[in-house]
């Protein structure tokens, strides 16, 4: 009986040691994984921007045999300042429509006309923004990420990003800051016609 008790105690001790080693190893790996290098952070940000469809609205397009694709010269530069919008048929809004321009960088709806922002690191984009500004814009929908400013306008889906992890927000910011700066002073939004 004493021999069985000794063997059982030894087995429990070994299992406890193995469990503690595994937990410690897992904790170390988690810490290492969560501390991404700058290069890995930028790559993660590029991935998130791509799958999140950010280029859909924030990049001018070029027409290809596959249809419109982001123009590499204007990645994340927003609505191009020199691009004029065609006249808008106001009757469309009475029937519940929202209109996008051909580049998908300008939207007209009941709120007025909104233009996709320049998110490149130029001074006309997010060049002077801090990570704190970026987080406030993305998670709270505040224009330029500043308190006491207007809310971001549709179609910017900022409510979708409220629960985004800090690491993912930082990754997107790192990627945007790594892009070539594009000087492009996006027009201010316009109120609805007749307002």
C-alpha angles and dihedrals in degrees: 000000000000089000091053091049091052092049091047091049091049091050092050090048092050092047090050092050091048091049093049091048092050093047092048091048091048091050091050092049091049091051092048092047093049093053100071122187116246090254092051090046091054091048091049090049092051089051092050093047090050098048091038091060093234091147089058090078106010099054130065113235138231122205117245136167086270092053127256117350130176112282105237091216091062105034108163092349092127126217108352110245093223094051109104119206120233119243113286123229101225091198089073091070092056087062093051100261129147116199131217126192120239092267091048088231097112128050130190120198143132089301092058127249120332128187128207111252127244104252097180121112093257119118087249088057129031095314093120097037123115123216086254090058091048093050091050092050094046099041103029101030094235117157110251087356092277131133117244094030131115123274120262110266130234137306089037102106096209094147086068089064100049092104097037111135119255089242092055092048089049091048093052091047091049091051094048091048089052094058122099108268114250118201102224123141101204113215119256116256118268126226119242116284110273094019 
